[in-house]
Amino acid sequence: MQISRASSLQSDINVTPFVDVCLVLLIIMMVITPMIVTGIPVHLPAGRTSQPFDPSTRQLPVTVNADATIYIDGTVLRREQLVGELQRRHEEHPDRPVLVRGDTSVKYGEIAAVVDTCRLAGFKDVSLATTTPPMPATDATQP
């Protein structure tokens, strides 16, 4: 008895579904990554003497949004939870720098209270985030 070639089993792996899944994951990562990098959107105040931070140091971002909502590393917190969460983070990484990002519409006292709370939790290196102001346009006709 002979088995015909048409009815024999093939042991090839179908890679098309695998490639489809990989492409979908790639697209998801391309969409999500910019949101992770920027964090919570805030309008930072301009500062002329601001210096760029070193991206190799992993700073702890503490954000105060326009409606005075506080975020630590993207997690929403109530004001009462801020001290406990900062102390817990300080115990995990005591030398980690903190970057406070405050919206321009938030009162100065709110930002000062957050900076003070960060220092009371034990963090030594607390910075305020600013943007660099746009350079004034130069007129080519003036000498």
C-alpha positions in Angstrom: 0.0 0.0 0.0 1.4 3.4 -1.0 0.7 6.7 0.7 0.2 9.6 -1.7 2.2 12.8 -1.3 -0.9 15.0 -1.2 -2.3 13.2 1.9 1.0 13.1 3.9 1.4 15.2 7.0 3.5 18.3 7.0 5.5 19.3 10.0 6.1 22.9 9.1 5.3 25.6 11.6 3.0 28.4 10.5 4.7 31.6 11.5 2.1 34.0 10.2 0.1 34.3 13.5 3.4 34.7 15.4 4.5 37.6 13.2 1.0 39.2 13.5 1.2 39.1 17.3 4.7 40.5 17.3 3.6 43.4 15.0 0.7 44.2 17.2 2.9 44.3 20.3 5.4 46.5 18.5 2.6 49.0 17.6 1.3 49.0 21.2 4.8 49.8 22.5 5.3 52.6 19.9 2.0 54.2 21.1 2.6 53.7 24.8 6.3 54.7 25.1 5.8 58.5 24.5 3.2 58.6 27.3 5.5 56.8 29.7 8.5 59.2 29.0 6.5 62.5 29.5 4.5 61.4 32.5 1.6 63.6 33.7 1.1 66.6 31.4 1.8 69.9 33.1 2.6 73.4 32.0 6.0 74.0 33.6 7.2 77.5 34.4 10.1 78.9 32.4 13.5 79.3 34.0 16.5 81.0 32.5 19.1 79.3 34.7 17.6 75.8 34.4 20.0 73.1 33.6 19.2 69.8 31.9 19.1 66.8 34.2 21.2 63.7 33.7 18.9 61.0 32.3 21.1 58.2 33.6 20.0 59.1 37.2 16.5 57.8 37.8 14.7 60.7 39.5 11.5 60.2 41.4 8.9 62.4 39.7 6.5 64.2 42.0 3.9 66.1 39.9 1.4 68.7 41.1 -1.3 69.0 38.3 -3.3 72.2 37.5 -6.1 71.1 39.8 -3.6 70.4 42.7 -3.7 66.7 42.2 -0.5 65.0 43.4 1.1 62.2 41.5 4.2 60.2 42.5 5.7 58.2 39.6 2.3 58.4 37.8 0.2 57.2 40.8 -2.5 59.6 42.1 -2.3 60.3 45.8 -4.3 62.2 48.4 -2.4 64.9 50.3 -2.6 62.7 53.5 -0.9 59.8 51.7 2.0 61.9 50.4 4.1 61.7 53.6 3.8 57.9 54.0 4.4 57.2 50.3 7.5 59.4 50.2 8.9 57.8 53.4 8.3 54.4 51.9 10.1 55.4 48.7 13.0 56.9 50.7 13.5 53.6 52.6 13.8 51.8 49.3 16.2 54.3 47.7 17.5 56.8 50.1 19.9 58.5 47.6 17.4 58.9 44.8 16.9 62.5 43.7 13.4 63.9 43.6 12.1 66.1 40.7 9.0 68.2 41.6 7.0 69.2 38.6 4.4 71.9 39.3 1.9 73.4 36.9 2.2 77.2 36.4 -1.5 77.6 37.6 -0.9 76.0 41.0 -0.3 78.3 43.9 3.3 78.7 45.1 2.3 77.5 48.6 1.2 74.1 47.2 4.5 73.5 45.5 6.4 74.7 48.6 4.5 72.3 50.7 5.3 69.4 48.4 9.0 70.3 48.4 8.9 70.6 52.2 7.2 67.2 52.5 9.9 65.6 50.3 12.6 67.0 52.5 10.8 65.9 55.7 10.6 62.4 54.3 14.4 62.4 54.2 15.2 63.2 50.6 18.3 65.4 50.3 18.3 66.2 46.6 14.9 67.8 45.7 14.7 69.8 42.4 12.1 71.9 40.7 11.4 71.2 37.0 11.2 74.2 34.6 11.4 74.7 30.9 13.8 76.9 29.1 12.1 80.0 27.7 12.1 80.4 23.9 15.0 82.4 22.5 14.0 85.8 21.2 14.0 86.2 17.5 16.9 88.2 16.2 16.3 90.7 13.4 18.9 90.3 10.6 18.5 93.9 9.5 19.8 95.4 12.8 23.6 95.7 13.1 
